[in-house]
Amino acid sequence: MRLVVIASVLTIGFACQAAAQTAPAPSADAVTATRSEMRELIEAVQATAKASRENVDHARVVPDLLYQILTKLDKIEDKLDKVETTLKETQASASRKR
């Protein structure tokens, strides 16, 4: 989750700086990107967005699962405490009868 937030802040920071810069004058030897290169860049951006989305979904689900596991462990611990208390009472009453 922290990684996503840090990446978002950096991306926004760089985007703001890039937007604030003036466009350089086109030079005679400027490199133009072909359609296939642009398509590859778009696919890479889409893959990055998908990975980021999955990371966010994972970050949302994991705490819920941990909370459910901890809740179940608390219930089991309470039941074990009850069983332990019952056993102690049973053993105490059995030793008194002897």
N, C-alpha and C positions, 0 to 999 in steps of 0.2 A: 504494500500500500504506500509506504514511504517512497519507494522507487518511482511509482507512478506520479506521485505529487511532485517529486523533485524533477522528473522528466517534463512534466507539464509546465512547471515554473520556468525551467530553462528554455523550453520551446517558446513560451510566450515572451520571455525576455529577448531571445534572439529574433523573434518575429517583429517585435516592436523596434528593435534597432535596425533591422533590415528595412522596415517601412519608413523609418526616419531618414534613411540615406537617399541621396539623390541618385538618379539613374546615371551611370557613366555614359559618356558619348560613345556610340558604336564605332569600333575601330575597323579598319579594313580587313584585318586578319581575325575577325571574330569567328568563333566556332559555333556552328549551328547544329542543333540536335536533330537527328532524324526521327521519323515517326516510331521506328522500332525502339530507339533509345528512350523516347518519351513514354512509350507503352511499358517498357521495363521499369522505368522510374515509378510510374503510376502503380504497377503491380507490386513493387517493393513497398510503396507507401501503404497500399491496401493490406499487405501482409503484416506490416508493422502495426497498423491500426487494429487488425484482428488479434494480434498477440497482446496488445495493450488491453483490449476489451476482455480477453480471456483472463488476463492477470487481474483486472478489476473484479470480474465475476468470482474468481478464485478467492480474492481477498474478502469478498462479501460472504462467501459460503463458509469458509474455514472457521471464522469465529462462531457462527451459528452451530456448526457441528461440534466444536469444542465445548460450547455452552451446554448442548444436549448431553454430551458425554459426561461432563462434570456434574450435571443434574442427576444423571443415572447413578454415578458413583456415590453421590451424597445419599441417595435413596438406599443403595446397597449398604453403605456404611451405617445408616440408621437401623436397618434391619439386623445387621450383624451386632450392633450394640444391644438391641432388644434380645437377641438370642443369647448373647453373652450374659446379660443381666439375668435372664431366666435360668441359665445354667448355674450361675452363682447362687441364686436363690434355692434352686433344687438341691445343689450340693450342700448348702448350709442347712436346709431342713433335714436332709438325709443324715448329716453328721449329728444333728441334735437328737434324732430318734435313736441313735445307737447309744 
